[in-house]
């Protein structure tokens, strides 16, 4: 399967640079897999389109202020780091001009903190901070890690709008963006309409930023991400399956967590890691529907939704979205695939 088959041409002006004026005000495209048809509506109307008894599965990971600006001790040049994951007192990170960042290089950060690169695996660096840093320090000195296709500096509104209203567990280097559309009112309306909601945690990592670079899809590998599914969520998902109620994932991260934890008709609970790569030909075991944003060309996320709805139908839907001037990517509009 060729990676090039997942390309599409997108006008730059359709890449959303800011969130919608109000959360929940974005457009929503409904995709019906059986009839291969589209319908245009608004995210705020989502509760009207879900059957009573449906179960929505959200990712409640919270975005860490993981983007840091430091100064090289050797050259005085400004260097940007994106922290990915903490392990003990060390952090995995990607750095600007990565090939110049060698083991032993030292950097100075605000608040009297210094850092040294102590390891490297391709473009991923291992960084040790002195004194050690935590999320309180990052809240004070870090910045929201907006994706590279948002071509501006982060501003105050991003601190709120690049988090879901239900974000709890700190650990992501990027937002689980499908969840950004939901407001307390939409969640309340879902509940009033008899739609259940549960939460898993998957900390979004580097893979979210990276296109598939191998010519053949099958040769691509994803970086590992940590996820957690508790007993309550597992029991409620399994109950929905048993009662033949629709299980709808909110975001590709929720899909990947559930598909990774599925075993013998159940969801494994606790903390695990996954590098699952879902592309056409994959057989889904846990979901009946998917609420998601519009994804970048040649991305693993586009391949996942193509696996769920069919590549031709998805690319046709993307062409429809472009024709209708939908907004794309993290701060853009959404689709519900059923």
N, C-alpha and C positions, 0 to 999 in steps of 0.2 A: 504494500500500500504506500503510495507516494505522499510525502508531506506537502508537495506542491498542489495536490488536489484539494487542500484545505485553505487555499489562498482566496482572497476576494479584495476588490478595490474599494476603498472607503475614502470619501472626501474628508480632508483634514478638519473641515468645519463641523463635522458630525461627531468628532471626538470631544466629549463633554469635558470642559476645563473647570467647571464649577458645578456644585450640586444644584438641583432644582431649587426654586425660591423657597418652597416649603417641602419638608420631608413628606413623602407619600403622594406628591403631586405629579410624579412621572407617568409616562404613558406605559401601557401594558399591551403586548401582543399575545393573544390566545392562539395556541397551536393545537390543532386536533390531529393526532396521529392517524386515526382511523379514516377520517375524511380528507386528510391532507389539505386542510383549509386554515385560513387565518381570520382573526377578528380583532379589531382595534378598540381598546378601551383605556381605562385609567387604573393605576395600582390601587387607589383608594376603594375601587369597586370590587377588589379581589374576593371579599367575603361572599359576594353574590354568585361567584363562579365555582365555588367549592361545595361539594355535596355535604350535607349534614353527616357527621360521624367521621369525616376525613381527619387525618392526623398530619400536622405540619411539623417537620423536624428542622430546627434552627441550629446554627452554630453560634455559641455565645462567647467565642474568644474575643478578647479585647486587644486592640492594636497598641503595641508598646511604642513610646516615642524613641524609636530605634535609630533615627538618622542623626549622626554626630559629625560635627565639623571640628577637626583638630589641625594642629600645625606641626609640620615635620621638624624634629629637633636638628636635623642635618641641614636642611635647605631653607627652612622658614616658609615653605609653600603650604597652602591650605589643602587639606586632604579630607575627603568625605568618607565616612564608614557607615554601612548599614548593618546593624547587629541582627543576627538571625536566631541564635540559640545560646543559652547559657548552660555550661556544664562545669559544675564546681565554681572555681574562680575565673574560668576561662570562657571566652565568647567566640563563636564562629561568626564571621563577618565577611562582607564583600567591601572592597575599597575602590575609590576612584583611581584610574590609571593603575590597575591591579598589577601589571607586570613590573612596575617600579617599586612595589611594596615588598621588600625582601625581609627574610627572617633576620631579626636583630634590629630592624628599624624602630625608632622610638618617636612618639608623638605626644604633644601637649594639648590638654583639653581644659575647659573652664573648671573653676572650683579646685584648682591645685591637683588635678588628676593627670597622670601620665600613663602611657600605654606602650607595650612592646609587642611586635609580631613575633610569636614563638613557634609558629608552624604554618604549613600551607598544604592544601590539596587542590590542585588546579587553581580556580579563581576564588576559592574559599580560604580565608586566612583564619588562623587561631590567634586571638589577641588577649593579652593579660593586662589588666588595669591595676595601677597602684595609686592610692588605695583602691580596693575593690569597689565597684559601682553596683547599684541596685536600681529598682524601678523608681524609687523616690528621687535619686540623683538624675535619672533619665527624664522624669517629669519636670525637673528644674532646668536641665541643660539640653535635653534632646529635642528633636523636632519630629513632627508627623511624617512618616515615610511615604509620601505620595508616589504613585507609580510613574515611570519615566515618560509615559505619553501625556501626562499632565504637565505641560510645559510652562510652569510658573513656580514660584516659591510658595510654600505653605503659608497660610494666613490664619487668623484667629478662628474663623468659621470652621476650618478643617479639624480643629481639636474636638469639635462636637459632631460634625457631619460625616467625618471619616471613622466614626464609631457607630455601631448599632445601638438602639435604645436599650437593648437587653444585654449589652456586653458586660461580662463579669470577670472571666479568667484571663489575666494579662499574659501575653506570650506571642502574639502574631506580629509579623513584619509587614503585613498588608491586611486590609480589611476583608472579611467575608462579605463581598459587596452586595450580594442579593439581599442580605438582611438590612442594608442601609435604607431601603424603601419603607420599612415598617415603622408605624407610629404607635403610641399607646392606644389611640382610638381604633386603628385598624386591628390591633391585637384584641381589643375589647369587642369589636364588631364580629371578629372571627369566633370568639367565645360565645357571644349571643346567638350566633347562627349554628351553634353546635359543632364547631370545628375545634378539635383538640390541638394543643401546642406542647411540644417537648423540646429539650435542649441537649445537644451534645457539644463537646469542645474539640476543635481541631485547630492547632496553632499554625497559621498560614506562613509558609516559608518562601524560600527563593524561587521555587518552581513556578509560582504565580507570575513572576516577572519574565520568565524565559520562554522564547519561542522554541519550537522543535527544530533543531538545526540539522538533524540527520536527514539525508535524502529519502530514506525509508522510515516510515513511522515506527515499525517494529524495532528499530535499533535505538530508539530514544529511551533514556532512563530518567526517572524523576528523583529529586532529592527527598530524603525521609522527612516526614512531619509527624509530630506527636498528636495523638488524639485520646480523648477520655469519654467513655460511655458509662453512665451510672446505672444502678439496678432499676431505678424508677423508670428511666427512659427506655431501657431494654424491655422491661415488662409491658409498658404501654404500647410499644411498637409491635411486640409479639402478639399482644391481645388484639390489636388492629388487624394483623395478618390473619389470626384465627377467625375473626369475625368478618373477614372479607371486606374490610373497610379500606378506603384509599389512603396510602401513605405517600405524602408529597414532601420531597426534600427541598429546603430553601437553600439553594446554592450548591455548587459542585463539591465544596468541601464537606457538606453534610453527606452527600452521596458517597464520597470516597471513604469517609469514616465508617459508614454503615456497611458498605460493600466489603471493606477490609476486615470488619469484625464478624461478618456472617459465617456461621459454622453449624452444620447439621440443623438448620432450621431456626437457629437462635442467634442472638447478638452476644458476642463475648463482652463482658464488662471489665472495667478497670482501665488502666493506662497502657497504651500500645503505640507502636509507630508504624507508619505505612509509607510505601513508595509506589502504591498501586497506580498503574497507568491504564486508563480505560479508553479504548478507541473502537471503531466499528468492528463488529464481530463478537464483542463482549456480550455475555448474557447477564442481564441485571437480575438480582435476587431479592432486593429489599424495597424497591420503590415502584409506585404506579404513576407518579407525576413529578415534575421538576419546575420550580420557580427559579429563574436565573437571569443574569444580565446578558448583554450582547458582548461576545468575547473577541479577542484580537486574532488576526489571521495566523494560521499555522501554530496555534497554541494547543497545548494539551487539553485546555478547557473546551475549546471548540470541538476537539475530537471526542470528548466525553459526551457533549450534547448531541453530536452526530451519531454516536453509538446508541443513544437513547431514542432518538427520533428519526434517524436515517440521514445520511450525509446530503443527499440531493434535496430532501425536504428542508433541512436546516439552511443550506446555502440559498435555496429559493426564498426562504423566510427572511434571510439577511438581505437579499436583493430587494424584497418587499419593504423591509425596514428602511433601507437606504432611500428608496423611492418615496417613502412617506416621511422622510426626514426625522427618523428616530435618532435619539442621542445614544452614543455608544460608550462602552467600557465602564469603569468603576463608578463614575458619577452619572451614568446614562440611564436609559430606560430599561424595561424588563420584559421578559416573556414567561408565560406559563404554558408548559408542555404537558398535555394530558393524553 
